[in-house]
Amino acid sequence: MVFVPKKATTTAKTPAKIASSNGKPPSTAGSDFIVLSKPRLQANVVIFGQGGHGKSTYVTEYCPDPIAFISLDRRADQAVYKATSKGRRIVFLRVDTPANPSKLGNEAAMKLGQAAVAKVIKNAEWAVKESLKGNIRTWALDTGTEYGEMVNLALTGKEVRVKGDYGKSKDLLNREFWRLYNLAREGNAHFVLLARAQEIWEANEPTGKFKPRGPDVISDGADWCGHIRLSRAQKKGEAKKFEIQVTKAGVNIEKLGKVYTSADWEPYGPFVLPTWEQFEESSEPEEWE
């Protein structure tokens, strides 16, 4: 007996029916839903770089003012003073932190860390409330690297994460950063978190790439992150210029890796242009000024 396979047959699939639309949103009666006509124009941004490469100046000279500037690194006074001398509107807060917490006992270090964190949160909440009145347009924390150390002190009495606690301290640290990001979303002011830079190594070799120094959560809640550095195309004898490379593009992935120079961002500046390009489908650059 010879087996003859049946001829394969194909069955045409019926295209999925596309729901008809009259162009009107559904009724929201009986719910808490709203019809979103336009997204809020508020951004969370991380700017990181080496000391002296323009992190503080980025905020004081280029972000929308009035600005509430919280300093943990003891180095921003000159940048703030220089900007206010030019007419920029900035309120300044220096949060004192222990210079050498390793010399303190755990209990004393924890109290100092808790006081520093509480002061940051108290004044961040003030900035957000004032933003709802139109009195603050940007608030900044300089830097997230030191803030992470203060949170660790508050939790454990040590600047670095404690091993052997099954991730408890890391989880609490992450929550403190998300607390800042979520708080910022409640207001109308942009939040700029500054951080120090750390080179990324692979296979025991430097890659020439950098990330924010501190816990990984530093960049998690940001709409975009940028590595600020002295311009690589700068000519000898020229005044110092900086450039920014996008290392996280949380809204518009096409901008990942883009390098912005002063020639690119004029006339808007290094905050407005990169931020707008993350939200370019729903806004105009002037709305971010």
N, C-alpha and C positions, 0 to 999 in steps of 0.2 A: 504494500500500500504506500503510495506516495503522498507525503503531506504537502499540501499547497497552502501557503500562508494567505490569509485574507488580505485583500488590498486595503491599505491604510486609508482611512477616511478622515477628513477634517471637518470640524464643526465650527462654523464662524461664530465668534463670540459677539454677543450683543453689546454695543458700547454702553458704558455706564451712563445712566441718565443724569444730566447736569440739572441741579435744582434751578428753577427759574427764579429770577429776582426782579423786583420792580424798582430797585435802586434805593429803597427805603429800609432803614434798620428796623429790626423787630421791636415791638412794644416792650418797654421795661417795667410796665405796671406790675406792682406786687413784689418787686425785687429791689436790690440795692445796686444793680448795674447802671452804668451810664453809657452814653454814646460818646466816644472820644473823638472830638473834632480836630484836636491838635495836641501832640505830646508836650509835656512840660520841658522847657529849655533849661535844664539843670544838669551839670556834669560833675562826675567824680573823676579826678585825674591824678595820676602818680608821675612825678618827675624825679628821676634819680641821677646822680652823678658824683664825681669826685669833688672834694673840697676846693673851692675857688673857681669852679667852672660855671657858676651862675645860677645855682638852684634858688637861693633866696631872692636874687635880683629878678628871676623869672616871675615870681609872685609880685614883688613890690613895684616893679616897673611896668608889667605887661598884663596882669590879670585885672578884670573889672573892679573898680573901687566904688565905694568904700570897702576896705579890707580889714578883717580881723586876723591878726597874725600871732600865732602861738609858737613860741620858741623854746625848744628843749636843748639846743646844741650850743648855746652861748655865743654864737658867731653872727647872728643876723642883725645886730644893732646898727652897724654901719650901712647896710643895704636899706634898712627901714628909714634911717635918718636921711640918707641921700635922696630917697624917693619923696619923703615928706617935704624936703627942702624945695622940691620941684612942684609942689602943690598936690601931690598924691595924698588921698585921704586914708590914713592907716591908723588903727588902734593896735597897740602892741602889748603882748604879755610874755614875760619871761618866767618860765616854770623852773624853779631851782631843783636840781638833781644832784645826788651825791657824786663827788668827783672820783672817789675810790671806795665803792660799796664793799669791796672784798675785805676791807679793814673793819667793817661793822659786823656785829652778830646778826644772825638770820632775823631775829625778832625786830631789831632796830632797822634793818634794811627793809623789811616788809612794811613797817610803818611809813618810812620815807617814800617807798614806792607807791603805797596806797594813797598818800597825800598828793603825790604828783599826778597820779591817774585821776583822782577825784577833782583836782583843779582843772585838768584838761577837759574833762567831761562837763563840769559846771560851766566853763566859759564857751565850750563848743555849743552847748544848749542855748546859752545867751545869744551867740552869733546867729544860730538858726532862727530863734524867735525874732531877733531884730531883722533878719532877712525877710520875714513875712510882712514886716512894716515898710520894707524898701530901704532900710538903713544900712544893711550889709549886703554886698553883692558877691564877695568871695571870702571864704575863711580858709586858712592854711595851717598845717601842722608841720613844724620843722624840728626834728624829722621823725618819720615813722620808725627809723632804725632805733633811735633813742627811746621812742615810745614803747617799742617792743621790749626793750631792756627794763623799762620802768614797770611794765605790766608783769614781767617775770619776777622782778623784785617784790612787787605787791603780792604775788601768788606764792612764791617759794623762798624769798629772801636771797635769791641769786639772780644774776643778770642773764644767765643762759638757762635753757630748758632743762628741767630735772629729768634724768633717766630713771626708769624703774617704777614710775607711777601709772603705768598702763595708759599713757596718753592723756591723763586727766588735765595736767597743767597746759599741754598743747591745745586741748579743746577749749579751755577757759581763755587762753591767749587769743585764739582765733575769734572767739565770741566778742572780745573787747574791740578788735579791729572792725568786725561786722557792725558792732554798736555804733562806731563812728560813721561808717558808710550809710547805714540805715537812718541814722540821725540826719545826715546831710540830705537824704532824699525827702525828708519831711519839710525842708525849707525851700527858699527860692534862690539861695546863694550857691555858687560853685564851691566844691571842696577840693583843695589841692593838697595832696599828701606828698611831702618831699622825703627823699630817702638817700642814703649813701649808696655808692655803687660797689658791686662785688663781681670780679671776673669769674666767668664760668670755665671750669676745667673739665676736660674729657680725656680719659686714658692717661691721667697724670700730666697732661699738657694744657697750657692756656689756649683758649679758643679765640681770644680777641673780642669775645662777646661778653656783655655785662647784664646783670640783673640787680634789682634792689637788694641791698644787704639787710638781712633780717628774716623773720618768718615768711614762708611762702605766701601766707594770707595777705601780705601787704598789698599785692596787686589784684587780689581776687575780686574785690568790689569796684574796681576802676572801670570806667568806660574806655579809657585808653591810657597807656603808659608810654613815657618817653625817656630815652637816655640822653641827657644834656651833656655836651662836651665842647671843648674848644674846637673851633672850625678847623677841619683838616685841609681846607683849601686856602687857609690864611697865608698871606704873603708876609715876608719878613719886614718888620718895621710898622706894620699896620696895627691899628688899635684892636684889642682883643674882641673877637666875635665868637658867638657860640652857635651850635647847630643842635637839632634834636632828631633822634631816630626813633620811630615808633616801634616798640617792642611788644605791645599788646594792642590790638585793634578790636575791642570788644563789641563794636556796633557795625563797623564797616571794614571787613577783613581785607578788602583790597588795598587798604592803606598800611598794612603790616609791613614793616621794613623800610617804609618811606623815610627819607632824610629831608628835613626842612631847614633851609638856611635863611638868612636875612633877606636874600634876594627873592625867595619864594613867598615869605609871609607878609611882605609889604603890600598894601598899607595897613593890614589888619593886626599884625603882630603874632608872636609865637604861641599865644594861648588861643586866640580867636580862630585862626585858620585851621590848625589841626583838629580843634574841637568841632568846628563847623563841618569839616570834611567827614567826621564820624556820623553826623546827622544831616548831611546835605540834602537828603530826599525830603526832609520835613521842615527845613528852616532856611533862612538866608544868613550870610555871615554877619550882617549888621545887627542881627538879633542877639548875637553873642558878645557884642562889644560892651 
